[in-house]
Every structure is written in structure tokens, then in C-alpha cells.
Amino acid sequence: MTPFTAELIGTMLLILLGNGVVANVVLKDTKGNNSGWIVITTAWALAVFVGVTVAGPASGAHLNPAVTIGLAAAGKFSWDLVPTYIAAQMLGGMLGAFLVWLFNKDHFAITEDEGAKLACFSTGPAIRNTFSNLISEIIGTFVLVFVIFHFSDPSISLNADPTAKVGLGSVGALPVTLLVWAIGLSLGGTTGYAINPARDLAPRIMHAILPVKGSSGWGYAWIPVAGPILGAVIAAVLFGIIH
């Protein structure tokens, strides 16, 4: 399996299972309706486990443009490969979102709450405040990327082979699963912890394309893209300074 295919399939599985649990919790008359935040954060963490396990051996399992950019900014990944990885992640995110809609099509049809339906695709703030929402996404992604750097093999320096597959897939799926679970439980309540542009923007595009009623929330959409990228770059800079 090529790195492009691995990132596409891994991200597809991440979004299918991650947004799938949101659909199970918020859509009308599902078996999991109203089962709550613990169910959502736990299943999202397990979705990471699945995606990383599948993609890790071939691509390093970034599954997240912010992680890819953060690794490149830290000198741990080739900038030449960044566009290919991000393209695969975005396509995988769109495909995963389509499968969530297809799987839950009947429940989308009977759910009247347009906000709940959008939540099955993308994130939104609990309290809309541009600065606070951006800070939430920056800090959440900073924690993700900064800790991932410390999961990596300490024998690999910042001056190592820039194509080395250092990151999510290099350390096994379980540590990152626990990390994402912790971020969701502790830092997810303000914005829904996108911490991943492909997790938010790609499904939001599908929400706009698919026959799902309601606004796609484009006025907010830049925050879960800019915030994670900024958080990842800050993590890379700080890691470089202290190491």
C-alpha cells in the first residue's frame, strides 16, 4: 500500500467511525441516541486507533494535515511530501463523511435539528467567540502534536532523514488513542476539538454537497483549519527549542 492510499484509507476510517459515533448519539431514533459525551470521546479515540493501525506501516499514519505540517516544521518530515499527504487526508475525510451519511441516511431524513445534522460532519463552538474558539483549537492541537513528538523514537534527531516516518504510526496506535481520548475529555467541550483540518473541512464540504438541509457553517469553518495548523507549528517550534 502506498503512503497516499494509506493516508486516504486511514483518514476515511477515522471519519467513518468518529463522525459515525456523533451520528449515533445525536440523530433521531438511533439505538445510541442521547448516549452522551463519554461515548463520543471514547469512540473518537478508538477511531484513531483503527486509522493508525491500518495506515501506520505504510505512511506513518498522520491522518491530519496539522500533524503533517507540524512534523515538517520540526524537520521530521519532507516538505515535498506534504501536499500529497494532505490531499489524501482530505479525500479520505470526504469519503468517510459520505459513508456516515449513507449509513445513517434514514435517520438524517427524520432528524429535524439542522445543527445536530451538521454536527455529524463538522465541529462547532459551544459559545461562539472567535478568539476563544481559535485559542481552544490552537491549544488542543498543540497538546496533540507536542506529545506526539515525545512519543517518537528519541534516537531520531530533528536533523534525521526528513522522509522518515516519524509520528503517529511510528509509536503504535495505543498511545495516540489515549492522547486523543484525554484531549476530548479535558479540552473538547468548547469547540468539539477538531484538532484536524481534514476531520472538519473535508466533512463540511460533503455536508454542503449532500442532500442534508441546513447551513454548513462556513463563517466558522476557518477556525478548525487555522487553529490546528497554528497549534502544530507552535508545538514544532517549542519542541525544537527545548530539544
Rosetta blueprint (number, residue, H / E / L):
1 M L
2 T L
3 P H
4 F H
5 T H
6 A H
7 E H
8 L H
9 I H
10 G H
11 T H
12 M H
13 L H
14 L H
15 I H
16 L H
17 L H
18 G H
19 N H
20 G H
21 V H
22 V H
23 A H
24 N H
25 V H
26 V H
27 L L
28 K L
29 D L
30 T L
31 K L
32 G L
33 N L
34 N L
35 S L
36 G L
37 W H
38 I H
39 V H
40 I H
41 T H
42 T H
43 A H
44 W H
45 A H
46 L H
47 A H
48 V H
49 F H
50 V H
51 G H
52 V H
53 T H
54 V H
55 A H
56 G H
57 P H
58 A H
59 S H
60 G L
61 A L
62 H L
63 L L
64 N L
65 P H
66 A H
67 V H
68 T H
69 I H
70 G H
71 L H
72 A H
73 A H
74 A L
75 G L
76 K L
77 F L
78 S L
79 W H
80 D H
81 L H
82 V H
83 P H
84 T H
85 Y H
86 I H
87 A H
88 A H
89 Q H
90 M H
91 L H
92 G H
93 G H
94 M H
95 L H
96 G H
97 A H
98 F H
99 L H
100 V H
101 W H
102 L H
103 F H
104 N L
105 K H
106 D H
107 H H
108 F H
109 A H
110 I H
111 T L
112 E L
113 D L
114 E H
115 G H
116 A H
117 K H
118 L H
119 A H
120 C L
121 F L
122 S L
123 T L
124 G L
125 P L
126 A L
127 I L
128 R L
129 N L
130 T H
131 F H
132 S H
133 N H
134 L H
135 I H
136 S H
137 E H
138 I H
139 I H
140 G H
141 T H
142 F H
143 V H
144 L H
145 V H
146 F H
147 V H
148 I H
149 F H
150 H H
151 F H
152 S L
153 D L
154 P L
155 S L
156 I L
157 S L
158 L L
159 N L
160 A L
161 D L
162 P L
163 T L
164 A L
165 K L
166 V L
167 G L
168 L H
169 G H
170 S H
171 V L
172 G L
173 A H
174 L H
175 P H
176 V H
177 T H
178 L H
179 L H
180 V H
181 W H
182 A H
183 I H
184 G H
185 L H
186 S H
187 L H
188 G L
189 G L
190 T L
191 T L
192 G L
193 Y L
194 A L
195 I L
196 N L
197 P H
198 A H
199 R H
200 D H
201 L H
202 A H
203 P H
204 R H
205 I H
206 M H
207 H H
208 A H
209 I H
210 L L
211 P L
212 V L
213 K L
214 G L
215 S L
216 S L
217 G L
218 W L
219 G L
220 Y L
221 A L
222 W L
223 I H
224 P H
225 V H
226 A H
227 G H
228 P H
229 I H
230 L H
231 G H
232 A H
233 V H
234 I H
235 A H
236 A H
237 V H
238 L H
239 F H
240 G H
241 I H
242 I H
243 H L
